[in-house]
Amino acid sequence: KAGVTQTPRYLIKTRGQQVTLSCSPISGHRSVSWYQQTPGQGLQFLFEYFSETQRNKGNFPGRFSGRQFSNSRSEMNVSTLELGDSALYLCASSSGQGGTDTQYFGPGTRLTVL
Amino acid sequence: AQKITQTQPGMFVQEKEAVTLDCTYDTSDQSYGLFWYKQPSSGEMIFLIYQGSYDEQNATEGRYSLNFQKARKSANLVISASQLGDSAMYFCAMRGPHPNTPLVFGKGTRLSVIA
């Protein structure tokens, strides 16, 4: 079974630009969660999608948005990039059926904002 | 709110020795899951082992075992027979009880295996 894939793996953008990151979950998984990892803040939850609906959202500004398609693939978008958005963005997939089911992560997208 | 505490920022272990990484948690939920992930320098978060709050037996997966002490709210990871490839960041995390609850991570422990 193929794992979680994320594209692109690396991105360099400048302040004020916008960016779109993509995540393809494990086949059969309907839940996709997004996390931001920075050296200062650690791993922080952005949002979770299940069956094309946002089910939960972390404490991030509205510049961070996402969506999920009918094939469970998900995208997240960051508009008006700031220097502080430089981070590793990880997506994770799970069945989405239970509160304790395992989340499997992709390789991440490393975003650098100049 | 759920909280994970990992008090060891970094640890060293000799190759072929066993090592224990500490994790304590705090939650008011009765149903929850505890997870350990490994993150090599490449950045990918690799799932290692899971323990459910109602599981009476400690979880084991190959060289990994989870020492679960519910009353003390601890979920320590034990790696037996350490290998050079075990050098990485290790994160303890928890989630539950609802399907939409996210993983809450600790700050991680950097493990270095010495030949």
Chai-1 contact restraints between the chains, C-beta under 6 A:
chainA,res_idxA,chainB,res_idxB,connection_type,confidence,min_distance_angstrom,max_distance_angstrom,comment,restraint_id
A,G42,B,K107,contact,1.0,0.0,6.0,A-B,restraint_1
A,L43,B,F105,contact,1.0,0.0,6.0,A-B,restraint_2
A,F45,B,P102,contact,1.0,0.0,6.0,A-B,restraint_3
A,E48,B,N100,contact,1.0,0.0,6.0,A-B,restraint_4
A,R55,B,N100,contact,1.0,0.0,6.0,A-B,restraint_5
A,N56,B,N100,contact,1.0,0.0,6.0,A-B,restraint_6
A,L88,B,G43,contact,1.0,0.0,6.0,A-B,restraint_7
A,L90,B,M45,contact,1.0,0.0,6.0,A-B,restraint_8
A,G96,B,P99,contact,1.0,0.0,6.0,A-B,restraint_9
A,G98,B,P99,contact,1.0,0.0,6.0,A-B,restraint_10
A,G99,B,G96,contact,1.0,0.0,6.0,A-B,restraint_11
A,G99,B,P97,contact,1.0,0.0,6.0,A-B,restraint_12
A,G99,B,H98,contact,1.0,0.0,6.0,A-B,restraint_13
A,G99,B,P99,contact,1.0,0.0,6.0,A-B,restraint_14
A,G99,B,T101,contact,1.0,0.0,6.0,A-B,restraint_15
A,T100,B,G33,contact,1.0,0.0,6.0,A-B,restraint_16
A,T100,B,G52,contact,1.0,0.0,6.0,A-B,restraint_17
A,T100,B,G96,contact,1.0,0.0,6.0,A-B,restraint_18
A,T102,B,F47,contact,1.0,0.0,6.0,A-B,restraint_19
A,T102,B,Y50,contact,1.0,0.0,6.0,A-B,restraint_20
A,Q103,B,L103,contact,1.0,0.0,6.0,A-B,restraint_21
A,Y104,B,F47,contact,1.0,0.0,6.0,A-B,restraint_22
A,F105,B,M45,contact,1.0,0.0,6.0,A-B,restraint_23
A,P107,B,E44,contact,1.0,0.0,6.0,A-B,restraint_24
A,G108,B,G43,contact,1.0,0.0,6.0,A-B,restraint_25
